[in-house]
Amino acid sequence: MLTVRHIRHWYEPKLPHAVFINGYFAGMMRDHDLRIEAPPGTYSIRVQFGGPLRLGKSGKSIDLSLSSTTEVEIPQNGEVLCTFHDRERLWNILFDIDLVLWIVSWFVTMPPLYKILSNVFFAIWLVRLVVIRKRYYKIDCTNPSFSYAKEKHIQ
């Protein structure tokens, strides 16, 4: 049994994510865990948000998806829990500060340096997002029954 769970903060939106096993679509998840029955073995798990954006009638597209892939070993008569979250913690804090300053700029005249720094910050974030888009999520996989049995044995 394989369970995939999205770890998010209360303020993060519940966006749908597609889960692929060995390149094949396994299901969509939004609010709840995705539980997949799979025989023991090694699998490639990919979590993905978004997809290709079609450009006109030519059939060409740009891949705008954010995803990550990891290898998972499902043991005999065991369960594996894979949790994932984005790697944007520091960027989220910086964006929150920038958003507050932007709202303050409606009421108070901000120095021109603020606008320049804000635009540079945004450009750096966009470049970083394009560079890491295939490693956007951090996926951690554990065997809960094994760790529980190990903790019980130690005590």
C-alpha positions, 0 to 999 in steps of 0.5 A, a space after each residue: 500500500 502506498 499513501 501520498 499526502 500533501 503537507 501544507 500550511 493553513 494559508 496555502 490553497 488546496 490545489 489539485 496534484 497529479 500522482 504518477 507511478 512509473 510514468 503512468 497516471 495514478 490519480 488526482 489529489 486535492 484535500 485527502 490522501 491518495 492511497 494506491 494498492 501496488 505489489 511489492 517492488 521499486 517504483 518511481 513516484 512523481 507529484 505534479 501540479 499544472 501541465 503544458 500550455 498550448 500555443 495556438 493551433 500549431 500544437 506547440 506547447 510550453 511545459 509550466 508544470 511544477 513537479 518532483 520525482 522519487 524512487 519508492 520501495 514498497 516492502 512485502 506486506 508493508 505500507 509506505 507513506 510519502 509526504 510532500 511539500 514545496 521548497 518555497 518557505 523562505 520565498 513565501 516569507 519574503 513575498 509576504 513582506 513584499 506584499 505588505 510593503 506594496 499595500 503600504 505603498 498605496 498610502 505612503 510614498 515609498 522610495 524609488 529603491 523599493 520598486 526597483 528591489 521589488 521588481 528585481 526580487 520578482 525576476 530572481 524568483 521567476 528565474 529560480 522557479 523555472 530552474 527548479 520546476 522539476 525539483 519543486 517539491 520535497 518528497 519524504 517516504 517512510 514505512 510507518 509500520 516499520 518505524 512504529 515496530 522499531 520504536 515499540 521494540 526499543 522501549 
